[in-house]
C-alpha cells in the first residue's frame, strides 16, 4: 500500500499555527518552467509567497496542488503549483516553521511510481484497459 505524503498536512498545520498566533505565513516554492509565476519575483529558482489571509484569496492547500489568487504589481493573478514544489513554510515574525529537503521530494516521487511490474500485473492492467475481466486464481476451500 502506498503511503500518502505528509507534506501537505505539515504545510496546512504550520499555516494554521501561523494564523492562530497572528504570524504571517510565508511559503517558499521551487520554481520550474511549467509554472505560471511572476518572473520578476523569482530569485535563484525560488519564490516566497505571503499566503496570509489578507494577502491572498481563495487559498486551497490540497494534497497535490496549492492554488490562490493574489496581486502582483497591482495585477490580479491566479497562482497554481504542485505541493511537491514547496521547499518550506515559516512564520515571518519569528522565522519558525518547517523546511522540506530534496530527499523528501525524491521519496514522494518514488512512492508515486508503480511498484508491481511483473507479467501478472501487466496482463491485469491490459485486461482492465480492454474491458475484460481477469481470471482470478482464488478458489473456494471448504
N, C-alpha and C positions, 0 to 999 in steps of 0.2 A: 504494500500500500504506500502510495506517495504521500509524504507529509507536506502539508501546506507551509509556505514560508511564514515565518514570524514577523518579517519586516513590516508589512502593512499594519499589523497590530501594534507594534512598537511605535511606529510613526503616529498612529492615532492616539496612543496613550501619552506620548510626550506632548502632542498638540493639546490634548485635554488638560494636562498638567499645567502647561503654559497659560491656558485660558483661566483655569481656576486660581492661579497665583497672580494673574494680572500681568504676565510677561508677554513679550512679543515673540511668537514662534517664527523662526527663520528656517527655511528648507534649502539645503544645499543639493543641487542637482547636476549630475554629469550630463553635458550637452552632447548630442550626436547629430549628424547632418539631417536625419529624417524628422527631427523635432522642429516645430514651428515656434521658435523662441526669438525674442528681440535680440538681434546680433550685437547691438551696442551695449547690452548689459552683460555679455559673456566675457569672462576672463579666464584664461587657461582651461578652456573647455568646461567651465563650471559657471553656474549662475546661482545666486542666492535670492530666493523669493521670500518676501514678507507675507506670510499667509494668515496674518491677524484678521479677525472677522471684520474689522473696519477697512482693511486694505484690499480684500478680495470678496467676490460674490460667488455664490453657488459652488462653494468648495465641496468636492467629493474626494475622499481618500478611500478609494476602493482597493480590493486585493491585488488587482493587476494594473489599474490606471488611476492617476491622480489628475483631476481637472478643476479648473476655476476660471473666472474671468477677472481681469484686472486692467488698470490703466497704466500705459507706458508712454511717457511724454504726452499725456493728455488724450491718448488714443486708446479706446477700449479694445482689448484683445482676449480671445479665448485661448487658454493655455491647457494643453493635454500632453502628458508624458507617462511612460511606464513607471510603475512603482520601483522596479529594479534600478532605474536611473538615479534614485535618491542616494546621496552619499551620506547624509546626516540631517538631523533636525535638532535645533537647540534654541534656548531662550536668549534673546539678545541682551537683556539686562544683566544676567548672571553667568552667561556663557556656559550653561549646563545643558546637557541633552544626551544624544547618542550619535555616534558615527559608525557607519557601516563599512566594513573592509571589502576589498575586491574579492577576497576569498569567499565571503558570504554571497556575493553576486555570482561567482563561479559555481558554488554549491546549488544555488537556486536554478541555474541553467541546467546543471546535471540532473536535478530532480525532474525537470520537465521532459527529459529525453525518455523514450520508451525503454523499459528495462528488458523486455522479452523480445528476442529477435530470432527465435528458432522457427522450424518449419511448421509446427503446430500453430503457433501464434500468427504466422503469416497466412497460412491457409484459412484460419478462422476469420482473419481480417478481410481476406479476399471474398470469402463466402458472404460475410456480412455486407460488404460493399455491393455484391451482386444480388443481394436479397435472398440468398439461400440460407437455410438453417443448417448449422453444422451438426454433425452426428456426435452425440455425447458418448463418452467411454465409461459412463457410470452404469451400474446395473443394480437392481434391487436385490438385497440379500435378506432372507428371512430366517 
